[in-house]
């Protein structure tokens, strides 16, 4: 994840893993912004999180409500795999 964020041209990323990695990402990429999907030090069942589930959550069709603060909203390119 760290090498992907460093190489990617985008400046904003939604992070769907342990929030502790955000500190490392910000330190390695001071010109980029990272937003955790969940509050707290650990996102429960994060091993089961897939890009499809994140997309469905953001669209409101995964059974969980995800609210993105207006200041963090912007339209961007279509979601793609990190692999």
N, C-alpha and C positions, 0 to 999 in steps of 0.2 A: 504494500500500500504506500509506503514511504517513497519508494523509487517511482511508482506511477505518478504520485502527486508532484514530484520534482520534475518529471519529464513532460507532464501534460501541460498544454497551453492555457487551460482554463484557470481562473483565479479563485473560484469558489467550489467547495466540495461538501456533500452531505456524507457524514461518516456514520456507518451502521456497524460499529464494533465497540469494544471497550473505549470509553471516553478518554482513558489515560493516554492513548496514542495521539490524541489531539495536541498535547504539549510538544511531543517530538515532531509532529508534522509542522506545527507553527514555528518551532525553532529552526528546522531545516528549510522552511519556505516562508520567510517573513513577509513576502509580498502576496501571499495567498491566504484565503479565509476558509476555515473548516467549521462545519455546523454538525453537532451530534444529533442523531435521530432520537435518542432517549436521554433523560437526565440521569445523573448518578454515575458511579464509577464502573458499572458493568451493565450491559444490555442483556437481559435475561434471554436465554435460548438463542444467543447470537449465532451459534453454529448452524441454526436452521434458517437464518436470514439469507434470502436470495435477492438478486436484482429484481426479479419478477414480484416478490413480496413487497419490496421497498416501493416499486412503481405502483402496485395495487393499493398499498397503504396511502401513498400520496394522492392517489385518485379517489380514495375513500371506499374501495371495494374489498378490502382485506379483513374487515371485521374490527379494525382498530382505527381510531381517529388520530390523525397526525395533523398538528397545527404548526404551520411555519409562520413566524412573525413577519408582518408586512415588510419590515426593513430587510429581511433576508430573502424575499421573493424576487425572482426575476425569471424571465423566459430564457431558456438556453437550448442548446442542441439536444437531440434525442438521447436518451440514456443508452449507454453501450457497456459492454463487458470490460472489466479491468484486465482480463487475461490477454 
